[in-house]
């Protein structure tokens, strides 16, 4: 299946390690949300909140590299 969320939740450009693993986990969740939930404002809100959560999780993963 092609990536339903190109760019927004990509992870393939990241080096192997905690940041990529974290980004891939969010990509997998977002793919499920994208595929299974019907379109509408609630879906968009869910995707926006997942984007915020991903950003916070990636910052946390960066600390693992120090």
DRENDOLO-957568 format. One line per field, with one value per atom (N, C-alpha, C): residue number from 1; residue in one letter; x, y, z negated. Coordinates in steps of 0.001 Angstrom, whole numbers, plus 500000, padded with zeros to 6 digits. Atoms other than C-alpha are relative to their C-alpha. Layout:
N
resi	NUM, ...
resn	A, ...
east	X, ...
north	Y, ...
up	Z, ...
//
This chain:
66
resi	1, 1, 1, 2, 2, 2, 3, 3, 3, 4, 4, 4, 5, 5, 5, 6, 6, 6, 7, 7, 7, 8, 8, 8, 9, 9, 9, 10, 10, 10, 11, 11, 11, 12, 12, 12, 13, 13, 13, 14, 14, 14, 15, 15, 15, 16, 16, 16, 17, 17, 17, 18, 18, 18, 19, 19, 19, 20, 20, 20, 21, 21, 21, 22, 22, 22, 23, 23, 23, 24, 24, 24, 25, 25, 25, 26, 26, 26, 27, 27, 27, 28, 28, 28, 29, 29, 29, 30, 30, 30, 31, 31, 31, 32, 32, 32, 33, 33, 33, 34, 34, 34, 35, 35, 35, 36, 36, 36, 37, 37, 37, 38, 38, 38, 39, 39, 39, 40, 40, 40, 41, 41, 41, 42, 42, 42, 43, 43, 43, 44, 44, 44, 45, 45, 45, 46, 46, 46, 47, 47, 47, 48, 48, 48, 49, 49, 49, 50, 50, 50, 51, 51, 51, 52, 52, 52, 53, 53, 53, 54, 54, 54, 55, 55, 55, 56, 56, 56, 57, 57, 57, 58, 58, 58, 59, 59, 59, 60, 60, 60, 61, 61, 61, 62, 62, 62, 63, 63, 63, 64, 64, 64, 65, 65, 65, 66, 66, 66
resn	X, X, X, X, X, X, X, X, X, X, X, X, X, X, X, X, X, X, X, X, X, X, X, X, X, X, X, X, X, X, X, X, X, X, X, X, X, X, X, X, X, X, X, X, X, X, X, X, X, X, X, X, X, X, X, X, X, X, X, X, X, X, X, X, X, X, X, X, X, X, X, X, X, X, X, X, X, X, X, X, X, X, X, X, X, X, X, X, X, X, X, X, X, X, X, X, X, X, X, X, X, X, X, X, X, X, X, X, X, X, X, X, X, X, X, X, X, X, X, X, X, X, X, X, X, X, X, X, X, X, X, X, X, X, X, X, X, X, X, X, X, X, X, X, X, X, X, X, X, X, X, X, X, X, X, X, X, X, X, X, X, X, X, X, X, X, X, X, X, X, X, X, X, X, X, X, X, X, X, X, X, X, X, X, X, X, X, X, X, X, X, X, X, X, X, X, X, X
east	500846, 500000, 500891, 499204, 501411, 499768, 500083, 502058, 498842, 501142, 498716, 500257, 499710, 500374, 501390, 498652, 503368, 500467, 499399, 505658, 499649, 500427, 503617, 500578, 499550, 504691, 501068, 498967, 507602, 501078, 498928, 510419, 501200, 498941, 512517, 501261, 498830, 514806, 500867, 499252, 515936, 500988, 499028, 519007, 499382, 500457, 518433, 500312, 499807, 518012, 498700, 501208, 515585, 499059, 500878, 514321, 499220, 500680, 513538, 498976, 500933, 511946, 498748, 501127, 509760, 499135, 500742, 508781, 499248, 500666, 507970, 498770, 501146, 505703, 498823, 501066, 503744, 499456, 500439, 503628, 499011, 500882, 502054, 498635, 501266, 499423, 499207, 500670, 498634, 499436, 500507, 498279, 498690, 501244, 495663, 498872, 501012, 493807, 499530, 500315, 493974, 499101, 500736, 492632, 498638, 501201, 490004, 498961, 500977, 488394, 499440, 500611, 485955, 500517, 499542, 486951, 499083, 500780, 485841, 500879, 499211, 486939, 500617, 499442, 487435, 501257, 498824, 489838, 501163, 498952, 491767, 500565, 499538, 491927, 500877, 499206, 493195, 501379, 498712, 495918, 500862, 499240, 496926, 500578, 499510, 497200, 501087, 498931, 499227, 501284, 498818, 501569, 500689, 499424, 502051, 500669, 499437, 502622, 501276, 498797, 505122, 501164, 498940, 507094, 500584, 499534, 507274, 500778, 499321, 508242, 501367, 498709, 510999, 501001, 499101, 512437, 500505, 499605, 512445, 501001, 499098, 514113, 501390, 498712, 516846, 500847, 499237, 517816, 500653, 499404, 518514, 501313, 498791, 521254, 501156, 498956, 523198, 500731
north	498825, 500000, 501237, 498768, 503419, 500790, 499178, 505838, 500983, 499100, 507629, 501388, 498713, 510479, 500486, 499631, 511525, 501296, 498798, 514006, 500263, 499638, 514618, 499088, 500967, 511459, 499079, 500832, 510240, 499675, 500408, 508397, 499454, 500673, 506870, 500852, 499123, 509911, 500045, 499959, 509461, 498843, 501066, 507485, 498942, 501072, 504126, 500387, 499674, 504542, 500420, 499659, 505865, 500970, 499028, 508802, 499318, 500688, 506619, 498996, 500968, 503907, 500696, 499230, 506510, 500527, 499456, 508156, 498897, 501104, 504783, 499528, 500401, 503874, 500967, 499029, 507116, 499872, 500204, 506524, 498841, 501165, 503122, 500322, 499602, 504590, 500900, 499052, 507407, 499283, 500760, 504955, 499317, 500630, 503062, 501019, 498947, 506269, 500448, 499523, 507397, 499018, 501026, 504100, 499704, 500511, 503198, 501046, 499001, 506456, 500759, 499256, 508310, 501441, 498627, 511724, 500945, 498996, 514723, 500772, 499149, 517308, 499234, 500775, 514735, 499248, 500699, 512764, 500970, 498989, 515924, 500412, 499648, 516818, 498887, 501134, 513329, 500003, 499966, 513604, 501154, 498846, 517066, 499712, 500324, 515819, 498933, 500991, 512824, 500663, 499275, 515231, 500698, 499356, 517186, 498971, 501054, 513979, 499441, 500494, 512771, 500958, 499012, 516010, 499903, 500119, 515669, 498700, 501284, 512006, 500008, 499923, 512769, 500813, 499236, 515395, 499119, 500929, 512786, 498982, 500995, 510255, 500605, 499334, 512817, 499949, 500034, 512830, 498638, 501341, 509099, 499916, 500008, 509915, 500727, 499223, 512111, 499174
up	500000, 500000, 500000, 500018, 500871, 498716, 501211, 498054, 500146, 499869, 497480, 499434, 500632, 495605, 500388, 499585, 497696, 499351, 500561, 495987, 498554, 501353, 492872, 498933, 500987, 491103, 500570, 499402, 493178, 498969, 500910, 491450, 500752, 499246, 494226, 500172, 499825, 494445, 498742, 501261, 490821, 499916, 500241, 489804, 499107, 500887, 488141, 498559, 501402, 484407, 499355, 500754, 481801, 500714, 499320, 483884, 501127, 498899, 486897, 499464, 500588, 484742, 499486, 500529, 483045, 501143, 498859, 486327, 500742, 499311, 487885, 499218, 500821, 484960, 500216, 499762, 485454, 501414, 498617, 489209, 500070, 499979, 488591, 499381, 500634, 486245, 500940, 499103, 488670, 501219, 498862, 491535, 499635, 500450, 489532, 499880, 500139, 488670, 501377, 498660, 492292, 500743, 499262, 493626, 499374, 500645, 491035, 499613, 500426, 489959, 501204, 498903, 492166, 499994, 499868, 493464, 499241, 500709, 491467, 499046, 500885, 488950, 498825, 501109, 486187, 500424, 499470, 488356, 500157, 499848, 489193, 498645, 501342, 485503, 499429, 500479, 484662, 500654, 499296, 487324, 499513, 500501, 486080, 498618, 501344, 482503, 500053, 499832, 483640, 500494, 499534, 485445, 498828, 501192, 482206, 499097, 500853, 480261, 500601, 499324, 482866, 499784, 500200, 482594, 498590, 501385, 478799, 499800, 500150, 479025, 500693, 499312, 481542, 499193, 500874, 479197, 498872, 501066, 476447, 500536, 499408, 478761, 500238, 499790, 479532, 498731, 501248, 475861, 499785, 500113, 476140, 500758, 499190, 478648, 499326, 500671, 476223, 498990
//
